[in-house]
Amino acid sequence: MNAATQETTAPAPQPDAPARRILAAVRAGRPADLPGLLKPLDPVQRRELLAELKALRADLRAQGWENWRERDLVSPALIVAGAGCTTGAAAAASWIAARDLRRWRELPAGPLLDVLSDRQPQWLGDLAHRLAARAATAEQDYPLIRELVGLAGCAMPTTDGCLEGWATSLPASGTPLVDSLRGDPYTAELVPRLFETAEPVSSLNWSREPAGPHHWPTALATLAGEGLVDRTALLDGCTARLLRGGTAPHLKPYLAILQALQPTAEEERERAADWIALAADAPSAVAGHAQQALARLAAAGGLAPRLLAEMSLTVLFRPEKKLVRAQLVLLGRELVREPAAAPELLPVLGEAFGHTDTDIQERALKLVAAHLVADPEVHAALAACAHLLSPLHRARAVEVLGPDAAPADAAPYREILPPPPAQVPIEPAPESVEETVELVAAVVNSRTTNVEEFERALDGLVRHARRDRAALAAALRPALAGRWWLDPERSFHYTGDLPGIEHVAAIVLDARPADPAHPPQPALVSWRSSCHHPAFSVAAHARVAEAARHIAGRPLPFLLAFPTHTSGSLDPHTLIERLAAYARLGEAPGPADFAQALLRTRRDPTAIPGAAALGTPEGDRLAAWLGEDGAPAAVTRRTAPAVSRHYDVWPEHLTLDTGERPTVMRRFPKPFRELGQPRTATGRCWDGGDDAALVATLPEDRETLAAWSLPAITSCALHEDRGGTTVLPLLAAAGGPAGPALHLAVATGLGARHAEDRLRAVDALLALAARGELDAVRLGCDLGEQLTLGTVKPNRLADSLRTAAATGACTTIWSVLAAALPALLTGTADPRGTGDLLEMAADCVEESAAASPHPAGLAAVAARGGRSRLVTQAVRLAKALDRNQEPAPA
């Protein structure tokens, strides 16, 4: 071999050896080695290396979760290497803050600072501010940002995230917060920004003990006293942040800082307009502080009567009775201190005449009587408001203000109830294939489908499959082209039934083989649960599976169970006509379809002769069903007055039994027999469901539905659950007897934890009253029982009944309360909140002029004496009942 050959075959030099060493360090997760390896590289080498690092980053990002250990090992070193190879501050900030590199690992600040230490100060400052502007990572990156700011000699960024990181870093163990703030060079710059963040800085709430070492309000007040922080800036920042508004927890730290600063009289006087605004609109604690500041100003003569009157007009309309009473006290003191202010202040008291609390009305009237001046305009203004007073105080108003305060003769009370829920007819199935396909596609692709849409789509598929299945399939296939079960690769391993109407559509399209020998959902059919949803699901699937099997063989002409009303109810005369049509066509009804039709049929004895005249087995079954065979199962209380059971650690609650329906158990198809089983609904039902679809399955047996729904409704009263009462308005509008189960469900719903759930129970109560189906005594007794058990809380019940009475149903609500109050007045129930119910009862009695005996225990409570809310409202109710029983003057 010659020299030339040797020279040609010699190993080539390795110019990328440094890059390979850096990549090896990155893959090995050694970020501390990278600064020494990166610093010798020139800009060209760094750009070439950056391309390799980006490829490595993309490879890591593409790996699955099973390689998380490798990503966690490599990511910190990759951050350091990439930051060292970027040339622009924007690119460096984007690389350092990248979500795929950060995960939950801490930023390797030391190696990063080392690798960036050779950059220009202006570049480092730009990087610091760009990192601070990234809301997702600025708080976590504060240590790096702080060091970068120190190296650059620039101003500290004041973004919300950077401020959060600064505040979080200060309370070090063993060092009081005030000392940390004193030694921090950015305190004076960043403290004013504490009041400008979108959300409160979290560390402001860490310590709530004023004497604690990390209590922010105490520390800031101390620094303000030492002159290290601008006191005026703190006061202005606090008031501005409170004026911005927010929830009480959000405003709590700023109020604490304001209280710790203890503003002087002059400082409070300068901010009088702020206190007036806060007293009007701020959360209760903030408004109370502002009210106290204004009271101090008024006592010192620093609050003009005009401003006090302006403030009072807003505070007296607040719902917090404590604030309203305090405002009346403030007005009374000002009237004593400055009698000349009476013409400006007294008309304001007239606004308090309309307060819902009669005790506040009484206090306002007493103030008027004590400070009334001989001014015709004041008399006229107060007399014009006298009609707002409760009847209990109107006679006293006439004594104080003269005959002009006497109420005008009012028209007799008239009970106002909403219109009864209307039975809305359901439209028939679409006549054309195109309309049917459009409706089926809407049902399949919609997350929520009402009963009418589902039933029309299902009946349309059945009808058009019989008329021309090929035409239906041709139109249906493109409309459902995106469904996974039409893709052989995606549906290859799926062997179960499709849900709902998709099962029928798949049979129409030959996308799913129909196996008549394969029973639908055999596991569910035989599975029993205290939850009622599985039984309904099995019955519903039996209908669509039966329709699908017929389409695959001999399609049915139409569905017998297609409802005539949107509630799911089926008119018996319509069902008779459908059965006659089946007989003329020589068709045998599907067992599941006919079973559902019977369960939906409205019980009308006049239809029995027509059913019997059909002369078919189905006609005879319908006739028997409209008689005793179809009577809803009896719903009874369990043995003992109210057998109860523990609900975890919560108070006890009632349970109900549904009786067996022998006809359903013997003659209905197996998937429907679970609906006829006797059941005790005692457990919490975790399986959700469409309440309208459940009601549409048994639209003429709302007692059974109410009993089965009671656990979910009870959970709304005992726990934080939501939505359990959505079934109540549907049940109130459904058919069948309105018996003890429905009344108990409504009673429990009236005590639900959340207002929207209580409102649904109120709607159900008013709907039953409008239909003449409300048993007020039964509902009242159920409420008394639930109050005794602790399931229903008096304050929640009072809120529900107040809402119902506000619609004009005062007589109805009083009838309910008259039966419920004895349990509270004479029983063992917790008396807290009883005053609210007595106030509600007195309101209804005074408004409706109801004349009835005193509820048991009312006289004893009214005779206790004292000024408690319970006794005051008991006296008021007793007087109202006595006044309404007095004979009218001749």
C-alpha positions, 0 to 999 in steps of 0.5 A: 500500500503506497503513501497516497492510499494510506493518506486516503484511508486514514481516519478523518478528524472529528470536528463534532466531538464537543457536540457529542460530549455535550449530547452525552451529558444531556442524555445522562442527565448531568446539567452541572457538566454543561457550562464547562462544555458549552463555553468553549463553543463558538456561535456557529457550533452552538447553532449546529448543536441547537439543531441536534438538541431540538431533534432530541427534544422532539424525540422525547416529546414523541415518546409515550408515558412509559418513558417518563423516567428518561424524560425526567432525567434528560429534561433539566440538562436539555434546558441548560444546553438549549438555553446556552445555545440560543442567541436571542433572549426571546428564544431562550425564554421560550426554551427555558419555560417550555411546558414539555421540558418543565413538567414538575421538576425544579429549574436547574437555576445554578447551571443556567446562570453559569451557562448564561453568565457570559451574556451582556447585562442588557440581554440578561435583563431582557431574559428576566423580564420575558420569563416574568411575563410568562404567567404559567412559570413566572412564580416557579422561576422567581429565583432565576429571575431574581439572580438575572436581575442582579446580574443585569442591574435592571429593575425587578419585573412586577408581573403577577407571577413574579410578585407571587414568587417574591412573596412566597420566597420571603417567609423563611423558616426561623426568620420573621417575615418583617425581618425578611421584608426589611432585608429585601431590596425589592420590598419598597418596589413590590409591596404596592403591587400586592394590591394590583394583582388579578388574584390575591397573592396566596401567601397573604393568607398563610398566617392568620394570627396577628402575633404570628411571625409570618403575618403579612398585615402585621409586618406591613403595618410595622414597616409602614410605622418605621417608614420603610414602606409608604403608609399612604400607598398602603392605605390607598392600595387597600381601599382601591382593592376593596373597591374593585370588589370580589368574594369575601375570601379574596378581600379578606387579606386586604381588609386585614391589612387595612385594619392593621394599619389603624387609620387615623381620624384624618385618614378616614375622613379623606376616604369618606367617599370610599367608605360610603361606596363600600358600605353599599356594595362590598361583602358583609365584613368589608361593609361592616368595617366601612360602616364603623369608620363612617360611624366614627366620622359621624360621632366626630361631626365629620360626616354631613347629614346629606352623606349619611342619608345617601349612605343609609339609602343603600345600607338599609336595603342590604340583606344582612340584618346586622348591617341594617340594625347597625345603620339604624343605631347610627341614624339614631345617634346622629339624630340625638347628636344633631336634631337639626338633621332630622328633616334630611334623615327621617325620610330615609327611615321610611325606606326601612318600613319595607324591610322583610324583617318586622323587627327592623320595621319596628325599630325604624318606626320607634326612631321616627316616633322619637325624633319626628319634627313638625315638617309637613314634607317629612310627615308626607314622605313617611306617611307615603311609606307606611303602607310598607309596614307589616299589619302588626305595626300599621296601627302604631304608624297611624298614631305617630303619623296621623290618618294619612298613614292609614292604608287604603282599603285593599282588595280581598286577597286572591291566591295566584297559582301558576297554570297547571302543567299542560300535556303537550301533544307529540308530533308524529314521526317524519313522513319523508326519509330525508326528515327521518335521516336528519332527525336520526343524525341529530339524535345520534350526534347530540349529547342530550336528546329529549324524549320527543326527538328520540321517539320520533326518530325511532318510530321513523326508522321502524316505519321507513325500514318497512316501506323501503329499507334500501332507500332508508339505508342509502340516505342514512349511510352518508349522514352517519359516515363519521360513526366509529362502528361503520369503520371495520378497522375501529369496530373489529373487536367490538362485540356488544350492542350499540347504545340507544338508537344507534343499535337500530341504525346499525341494523338498517345499514347492515353494520352490525349482525342481528342475532335473535338468539342473543338476549340484550345485555344479559348481565344487566337483566339479571343484576339487581341494585338499590339504584333504579337506573339499571332497570330502566336501561335494560327496559329501554334497550329491550325496545331498541333491540327488539325493533332492530331484530324485526328490521333484520327480519320482518319490520314492524309497521310502527311502534305501539309505544310511541307516546301521544304526549311529550311526557311519555304518556299514551292515550288509551284510545290511540293505543286501541286504534293502533292495535286494531291496525295491527290486527288488520295487517295480521301483525303480532306486536313486539312483546317489549314494544307492547309492554312499554305501551301498557306502562305508558297508557293513561288510566281511563276506564272509559277505554275498557269497552273499546279494548275488550271489543278488539277481540285479540289477546292484546286487547284483553290485556289492555282492558285488564291493564286499564282495570285492576291489573295496571294499578300502580304499586302501593307505596307505603311507609316502612314499619314503625312511625318512620323507620330510619337508617344512618346515612354515613355520619349524617342525620337519619332519613326516611326510606320508602318501599314500593310494592310488587306489581304482580302483572308486570312480574308474571306477564311482562317480558323479562327485561321489564320485570325489574320495574315490577319488583318490590324495592326499597330505595335506601342507597345512594344512586351514583349512576346518572340518567336522563330524568325525562326518559325515566319518567317517560318509561313510567309516566303514569306511576309517579309514586314509584318514580318518586320513591326510587328518586328519594335517595338522590333527593335526600343526598341533595339535602344532606350532602353537597350533591346537586341535580337530584331534584331535577325529576320533581317538576317532571313528576309533578306534571306526570300522571298517576296518584300524587301520594305519600312518596311524591309529597315526601320527595317534594318535602325533602327537595325543599330543604336541598343544599343548593338554591337551584335544587330548592327552586325545582322543588318549589316548582313541583309544589306549585304545579301540584297545587295548580293541579289540585293535587297538593295535600298541604297537611300531608306535605306539612307533616312530612316537613315536620318529620324531616325537620325532626330528623335533621334532613331538612334545615329550617333556614333552607325550608324558609327560603324555599317557602318564601320563594313560593309565597312570593309568586302569590301562593300565600294561602297554600304556603300557610296551609303547609306551614300550619301542619309543619310548625308543631314539630318545631314548636313542641317536638325535639327538632333543633329550634335554630331557624324556627324564627325564619319559618315563623316569620314566613308563616306570619307573612303569609297569614297577614297577606292572605288574611287566613283564619285558622287556629294556632298551631300546637305550641305557638302560644307557649313560645309566644308567652316566653317573653324576651326579644329573641327572633323566635319569640318575636315572630311567634307573637306576631303570628299569634296576633295575626291569627287572632286578628283574622278571626275577629268578626268584621265591623258592621 
